[in-house]
């Protein structure tokens, strides 16, 4: 994080620790370490959630981390302004730019609908209303419709549509 105020650092640390706890089946024995240098704070997690080919659980945890961060920051009045891939190196670094737009406000649900391999969508942190809208959009616009759907229980329930 670059030039993040203390309230943002606190939220990020809490969410990171929550994700670490989910990864370790509720155990939070491994503390998240942080390092500060030249206005930047870096948190190091025990797992590689954003590494390709690291498995379905790691990929889902990475998405859950992003969902929870957006939800918690929104409550404090911070909004996502831009998500950008700034580095084309082996580290594949991406940045999220947020801006304080209001004081505290009620929470809002963030739904994750990432594309997957083989023309598949995954729904994460969704409810039946969101699922129905996505299914309706696919049926109306995709010539072959939905070939199969399955519910996967990783963390909380996610649904894959292919």
Secondary structure as the mmCIF struct_conf table of DSSP 4:
data_model
#
loop_
_struct_conf.conf_type_id
_struct_conf.id
_struct_conf.beg_label_comp_id
_struct_conf.beg_label_asym_id
_struct_conf.beg_label_seq_id
_struct_conf.end_label_comp_id
_struct_conf.end_label_asym_id
_struct_conf.end_label_seq_id
STRN STRN1 UNK A 2 UNK A 2
BEND BEND1 UNK A 3 UNK A 3
HELX_RH_AL_P HELX_RH_AL_P1 UNK A 6 UNK A 23
TURN_TY1_P TURN_TY1_P1 UNK A 24 UNK A 26
BEND BEND2 UNK A 30 UNK A 30
HELX_LH_PP_P HELX_LH_PP_P1 UNK A 31 UNK A 32
STRN STRN2 UNK A 33 UNK A 37
TURN_TY1_P TURN_TY1_P2 UNK A 38 UNK A 39
STRN STRN3 UNK A 40 UNK A 44
BEND BEND3 UNK A 46 UNK A 47
TURN_TY1_P TURN_TY1_P3 UNK A 49 UNK A 50
BEND BEND4 UNK A 51 UNK A 51
TURN_TY1_P TURN_TY1_P4 UNK A 52 UNK A 53
BEND BEND5 UNK A 54 UNK A 54
HELX_RH_AL_P HELX_RH_AL_P2 UNK A 56 UNK A 75
TURN_TY1_P TURN_TY1_P5 UNK A 76 UNK A 77
STRN STRN4 UNK A 78 UNK A 85
BEND BEND6 UNK A 89 UNK A 89
TURN_TY1_P TURN_TY1_P6 UNK A 90 UNK A 91
STRN STRN5 UNK A 94 UNK A 100
BEND BEND7 UNK A 102 UNK A 103
STRN STRN6 UNK A 112 UNK A 116
TURN_TY1_P TURN_TY1_P7 UNK A 117 UNK A 119
STRN STRN7 UNK A 120 UNK A 124
BEND BEND8 UNK A 125 UNK A 125
HELX_RH_AL_P HELX_RH_AL_P3 UNK A 128 UNK A 141
TURN_TY1_P TURN_TY1_P8 UNK A 143 UNK A 144
STRN STRN8 UNK A 149 UNK A 153
BEND BEND9 UNK A 154 UNK A 156
STRN STRN9 UNK A 157 UNK A 161
#
